Amino acid sequence: MIPYPNIDPVALQLGPLAIRWYGLMYIVGFAIAWALARHRARQPGSGWTPEQVDDLIFYSALGVIIGGRIGSIVFYNFDSWLRDPLVLFRIWEGGMSFHGGLLGVVLALWLYGRKLGKSFFAMGDFVAPLAPLGLACGRLGNFINGELWGKPTDVPWGFVVDGTTRHASQLYQAGLEGVTLFVILWLYSARRPPEKAVSGMFLLGYGVFRFAVEFVRLPDAHIGYLAWGWLTMGQLLSLPLIVFGGVLLWLAYRRAPRSA
């Protein structure tokens, strides 16, 4: 068993200004995505300029932050928002939803794609491999904050939290939705599959990994299980991603040339 180190969530205190690890993890995630996007833009035939990449990351970051925060309120904390509408703006208290952030990025890509004259799925296929390492950074931020723990366990890699050994579901998600999904998408996209395929693989991969980890992750205390004593909100929101991702892959290869 591994004792949880109880990391101070505040990385640096400058008078009244507290710089938190959770926020820093988002900055690191966006920086990684920007560096990867620049790398991909330099490849022959990428169709992207460095300036377009810079704007793409900026708009995507806005989509992640705004969509993630709104999604967290709508999907998980709507009652809290009804009691205190200002909770929406207190991002430093934590509370970001991947599914809300995804919707925010989808809107940002659609708007920016119209400006560039690129199809929505051309945008999505370019962005999809950039996202997983940013997701991993966000889960590391959850681990530092000591939130989103898993169920009690007796596995030797469990973390002891307040006297109870628990699954570090944040680290599971960082490893699966983050590192593993990144490797899959980076290698898969390098083969230049047909349009829609990389976007579909991202949705399918994330949905499957998230659905699986939810079996060992505790549901939000104020929501609990939605049905059958095991279905969580995270699983419910991931099911459409799995279905839509599979459909996109089917459409991509159904319409692709035989050589693909």
N, C-alpha and C positions, 0 to 999 in steps of 0.2 A: 504494500500500500504506500502511496506517496502523499506526504503532508502537503496540503495546499499552502503556497507561500504567502497568501494574504498580501498581494502586491498593492501598494498605494495607488489608487486610480488616478491621482494627480501626479503628473510627470514633473511639472515645474510650477511653482507658485511665485508670481511676480506681483507682490502687493495684493490688490483685490482680484487680480487676474489669475485664474487657475487654468493651466494648460493640461488637459487630461489625455491619458494614453489612448482612450477610445477615439477621440478626435484625431490624434496623431496617426492612428492606424488607418483612418480614412484618407488622410493626406498621403501616407505611404502607398496605399492602394491605388490612388489616382496617379501618383508619380510612376508606379510600375506600369500601369496601363498606358500612360503617355509614352514611356520609353519603348514599350513593346510596339505601340502603334507607329512610332517613328521608325522603328526597325522594319516593320512590314511595309511602310510607305516607301522605303528605299529599295525594295525588291523590284526587279524588272516587271513592268506590266501591272503594277499595283493600282494605278489609276488615282493615286492620292499624292497630294503635295504636303510638305511639312506644315504649311499654314492651315490647310484643311484639317490636319490631324489635331493641331492645337485647338481649333474651334470645336472639333468633334469631342475632345475630352472635356472641354469647358461645358458644353451643352449636356453631355452625358452626366457630368458631376452634378449639375443642377437637377437633372432628372432623378438621379439617385437620392439626393438629399431631400428634395421637396416631395417626391413620390414616396420615398421610404418613410418619411415622417408622417405624411398623411395616411399611408397604408397602415402604419402602426396604430394610429388612432382609430381608423375605420374598422380594421380587422380585429384588433386586440383590446383597445381601450376607449371604445366609443362612450361608455358610461362616464368615464373620467372626464372626457372632453365636454360632455353635457353639464357636468358639475363645475368645471373650470375650463372654459374655452382657451385660456392662455397657455394651457399645458402643451398645446400644439407647437408653441415656439420655444419651449424649454428643452432644446435638443441635448444640452449638456447633462440632462438627467437620464439619458439613454432612451431607447425605444425607437428602433428602426426596423422596418419590415422589408424583407427581400422582395416579396411579391408586389408591394407598393412601389419599391424602387424600380423593379422591372417595368411596371406600367409607366413610370415616369421616364425611363430611358426609351421605351417604345415611342412615347409621344415626342421626345427630343429628337430621336432619329428620324421620325417621319417629317418633322418640321425642317430639320437641317437638310435632310435628303431632298426635299422639295427645292430648297435653295440651291443645292449643288446640281440638281438634275439627275440624281442617282435614285435607283429603285429602293424601296424600303428594305427588301431582303439583301440587296447588295450592301447596304449599310449594316444590316444585322449580321451578315456573314463576316464582315470585317471586324465588328466590335466583339462578337461572341468569344473569341479566344483571349481577348484582353481582360475579360471580367473575372474569371475564377480566382486569380491571385489576389485581386482586390477583395473578393468575398472571404478568402482565407485571412486577410488582414483584419477584416471586420470581426471574424470569429475569435481571433486572438484578442481583440479588444473586449469581446464578451468574457473571455477567460480572465483577463486582467481585472475586469470589473467584478468578477465573482458572480456572474449571472448565467441563466439558462443552463443550469446543471442537469445532469441525467439522473436516472433512478439509482437507488441504493444497489450496490453490487459487492461481490467478493473477489472480483478479478484482481490480479496483482498490480495492474496498471491503473487501478482506480485511485481517485484523490480523496483524502480525508478532509471533509468540510464540516466544521462544527460537530465533530465526533462521529460523523457518518461517512462511510466510504461510498463514493458516487462515481458513475460514469462521467468522464469529462466530455460530454457531448459536443461542447464548443470545439474541442480539438479534433473530434471525429469529423465534424463538419468541415473544419479547416483542411483536414487531410483529404476528404472525399470531394466535397463541392469545390474545394480550392485547388490543392496541388494535383490530385488525380484527374479532375476534370480539365484542368489546364493542359496537362500532358496529352490527354486524349484529343482535345480540340486543336492544340498546336500542331500535333503530328497529322491529324486528320485534315486540317485546313491546308497543310503544305502539299497535299495530293491534289489540290484544286478540284474538289468535288463540285457537282452542279449547284447552281443557285438554290437557296433555301436549305441545303443539306447541313451546313455548319450551324445555322440558326436552329434547325430541328434537333441536331445532336446536342446542342447546349441545353435546350429545354428538356429533352428527354433525359440527359445525364443528370442535370440538376434535380429534376423531379424525382427520379429513382433514388438518388443518394439521399435527398432530404426526406423522402417518404420512409426510407429504411432507418435512418438515424432517429426519427421521431419515436420509434419503438422503444428506445432506451432513454429518451429525453423526457423530462417531466413537462407536462402541459402547463400553460399559464394557470396559476392558482385560481384566478377569478373566472376562468373559462372552463377548465377541467376537460374531461373527455366529452366529445360530442355525441358518440354512439358506440355501442357494443363494448364499452369498457376499455377501448384502446384507440379509437379514431380521434386524432387531434386536429386543431385548426390548421396547423402546418401541413398535415397530410391532405386535408380537404382542399387546401389551396394549391397543393402540388399535383393533384390528380389531373386538372386541366392542362398543366404543363406537359405531363407525360403523354397525354392523348394528342395534344396539338403538336408536340415534337415528333411523335410517330407519324402523324399525318403529313407534316412538312417533309420528312425524309421520304415517305412514299411518293409524294408529289414530285419531289426533286428528281428521284431516279426514274419515275414513270415517264417523265417528259424529257429526260436526258438522252443524249445520243448513246447508242449501244456500247461505244468504247468506254463510256463512263462507268 
